[in-house]
Amino acid sequence: MTTPIIVAVSGLSSNTGKTTLVCELIRRLPGWEAIKLTRGHYRSCGKDPSGCCVSDLLSDGPLIRSGRETNYERGKDTGRFWDAGAANVHWVIVGEEQVEAGIAGALSRVKSAGVIIEGNSFLDYLEANFAIMCARAGENKMKTSARRTMTKADALYLSTIDDSDRASAIELFEKWRKDLTVELDTDDVPVFTRHDIPNLIDSIYETLSIFSVPFVVNV
């Protein structure tokens, strides 16, 4: 089976606009599928399995829900992927040690030429054709894995909760980054905002063209 083109969308922290960006990409990549990776923890949410939103779904192996009838719910991330036009959506629910197997299982179900994967930890186990790191234009509560994931990013996407222009979004992010007590190197990574989605699509296209990967874009 041919491995699909993989575009990864990860985040420096929670609530960085990952799902919104995935939907924007799906709208412009006709026929592509999407994978949502949810990593659950039995003890991370109040030391009680019921404290984790997917803890009751965790088992000895990864759980993969593919197809609209199994994972569509209006307003939820997977539902938003469907509404954006994904050809298929795969929801992967895994524990800490099941990420690699879960992603491999989901990819084996992908029938389209390309797939967008939302998540962070899967990049420890596979190499994306194009990886996007999402961050807030202001303060980010950085995930433990974020610095490692950032080293694999081909683009940095800054999300805002208002109508900030590109220059303001970058200024806010840089102010936060420079105040960090740890180094977060983004100097060589091209930066995009919601105003630059067409340019981001062009960058993905140009990267894939280098490897002669067929690519269809809806502008």
C-alpha positions in Angstrom: 0.0 0.0 0.0 1.3 3.5 -0.9 1.8 5.8 2.1 -0.3 8.9 1.7 1.1 12.4 1.8 1.2 13.5 5.4 0.6 17.1 6.6 1.0 17.4 10.4 -0.7 20.1 12.4 0.6 20.3 16.0 0.5 22.8 18.8 2.8 24.5 21.3 -0.1 24.3 23.8 -3.8 23.7 23.9 -6.3 26.0 22.2 -3.9 27.2 19.5 -6.3 27.0 16.6 -5.1 23.6 15.4 -8.6 22.3 14.5 -9.6 25.5 12.8 -6.4 25.4 10.7 -7.0 21.7 9.8 -10.5 22.7 8.6 -9.0 25.5 6.5 -6.6 23.0 4.9 -9.3 20.4 4.3 -11.4 23.0 2.4 -8.4 23.6 0.0 -7.3 20.0 -0.4 -10.2 18.2 -2.1 -10.4 14.4 -1.5 -8.0 14.4 1.5 -8.8 12.6 4.7 -8.1 13.6 8.3 -6.8 11.9 11.4 -7.5 13.3 14.9 -5.2 11.9 17.6 -6.4 12.0 21.2 -4.0 10.8 23.8 -5.8 9.9 27.1 -4.3 9.5 30.6 -5.8 7.5 33.4 -4.2 9.7 36.1 -3.6 13.1 34.6 -7.0 14.5 35.2 -7.6 14.4 39.0 -6.1 10.9 39.4 -9.4 9.4 38.4 -10.2 7.7 35.1 -13.5 9.6 35.0 -11.5 12.8 35.0 -10.2 12.3 31.5 -12.7 12.9 28.7 -11.6 9.7 26.8 -10.4 7.6 29.8 -13.4 5.3 29.4 -12.4 4.5 25.8 -8.8 3.4 26.7 -8.0 -0.3 26.5 -5.1 -2.6 25.9 -4.8 -1.4 22.3 -5.5 1.7 20.3 -9.1 2.5 19.4 -9.7 3.8 15.9 -13.1 5.1 14.9 -13.3 5.7 11.1 -16.3 6.9 9.1 -19.0 9.4 9.6 -21.3 7.1 11.4 -18.8 6.4 14.1 -17.2 9.8 14.8 -19.5 12.6 13.5 -20.8 14.9 16.2 -21.7 18.5 15.3 -19.3 21.0 16.9 -16.7 18.4 17.9 -13.3 18.3 16.2 -14.1 15.3 14.1 -17.5 16.7 13.2 -15.8 19.9 12.1 -13.5 17.9 9.8 -16.5 16.3 8.1 -18.2 19.6 7.7 -15.1 21.1 6.1 -15.2 18.4 3.4 -12.9 15.6 4.5 -13.2 12.4 2.4 -13.0 10.4 5.6 -12.1 11.1 9.2 -10.3 8.7 11.6 -10.4 9.3 15.4 -7.5 7.7 17.2 -7.8 7.3 21.0 -4.7 6.0 22.6 -2.8 5.7 25.9 0.7 6.9 26.4 2.3 3.7 25.0 -0.1 3.3 22.1 0.6 6.3 19.9 2.8 4.6 17.3 0.5 1.7 16.9 -2.6 3.9 16.8 -1.2 6.2 14.0 0.0 3.2 12.0 -3.4 1.6 12.2 -5.2 4.8 11.1 -2.8 5.4 8.2 -3.4 1.9 7.0 -7.1 2.9 6.6 -6.4 6.0 4.6 -7.3 5.6 0.9 -6.8 9.2 -0.3 -3.6 10.6 -1.8 -3.1 12.8 1.3 -4.1 13.1 5.0 -3.9 15.8 7.6 -3.1 14.6 11.1 -3.8 16.7 14.1 -1.7 16.0 17.2 1.8 16.2 18.6 3.3 13.0 19.9 2.9 11.0 16.6 5.8 13.0 15.1 8.1 10.9 17.3 7.2 7.9 15.2 6.8 9.1 11.7 8.1 11.9 9.4 5.5 14.2 7.9 5.9 15.6 4.4 5.0 19.0 5.8 4.7 19.8 9.5 2.9 22.9 10.9 3.3 24.1 14.5 0.4 26.2 15.8 0.8 28.8 18.5 -1.2 31.6 20.0 -0.1 35.1 19.0 0.3 35.9 22.7 1.0 33.7 25.7 1.3 29.9 25.3 1.4 27.3 28.1 3.9 25.2 26.3 3.5 21.4 26.2 6.4 19.2 27.4 6.8 17.8 23.8 6.5 21.2 22.1 10.2 22.1 21.9 11.0 18.7 20.4 8.1 19.0 17.9 9.1 22.5 17.0 12.4 21.2 15.6 10.5 19.3 13.0 8.2 22.1 11.9 8.3 23.5 8.3 6.0 26.3 9.3 4.7 28.2 12.3 1.1 29.3 12.3 0.0 32.0 14.7 -3.7 32.1 15.7 -5.5 35.1 17.2 -8.8 35.5 19.0 -9.4 38.9 17.5 -8.8 40.7 14.2 -5.1 41.3 14.8 -3.2 41.8 11.6 -0.1 39.8 10.7 2.4 42.3 12.1 0.6 42.5 15.5 0.3 38.7 15.8 4.0 38.2 15.2 4.9 41.0 17.6 2.8 39.5 20.4 4.3 36.0 19.8 7.9 37.3 19.8 7.3 39.2 23.0 6.2 36.0 24.7 9.0 33.9 23.2 11.7 36.3 24.3 10.5 36.2 27.9 10.8 32.4 28.1 13.3 30.9 30.5 14.0 28.1 28.0 15.1 28.5 24.4 12.5 28.1 21.6 14.2 28.5 18.3 11.8 29.7 15.6 14.1 32.0 13.7 14.4 29.8 10.6 10.8 28.8 10.4 8.4 30.8 8.1 5.5 32.4 9.9 1.9 32.4 8.8 -1.4 33.8 10.2 -5.0 33.5 9.2 -4.3 36.2 6.6 -1.7 34.0 5.0 -3.6 30.7 4.4 -3.2 30.9 0.6 0.5 31.4 1.1 0.7 28.5 3.5 -1.0 26.3 0.9 1.6 27.5 -1.6 4.4 26.6 0.8 3.0 23.1 1.3 2.6 22.7 -2.5 6.2 23.9 -3.2 7.6 21.5 -0.6 5.8 18.5 -2.0 6.7 19.5 -5.6 10.3 19.1 -4.7 9.6 15.4 -4.2 7.4 15.2 -7.2 4.3 14.5 -5.1 1.0 15.0 -7.0 -1.0 17.7 -5.3 -4.5 19.2 -6.0 -5.4 22.6 -4.5 -8.7 24.4 -4.1 -8.0 28.1 -3.7 
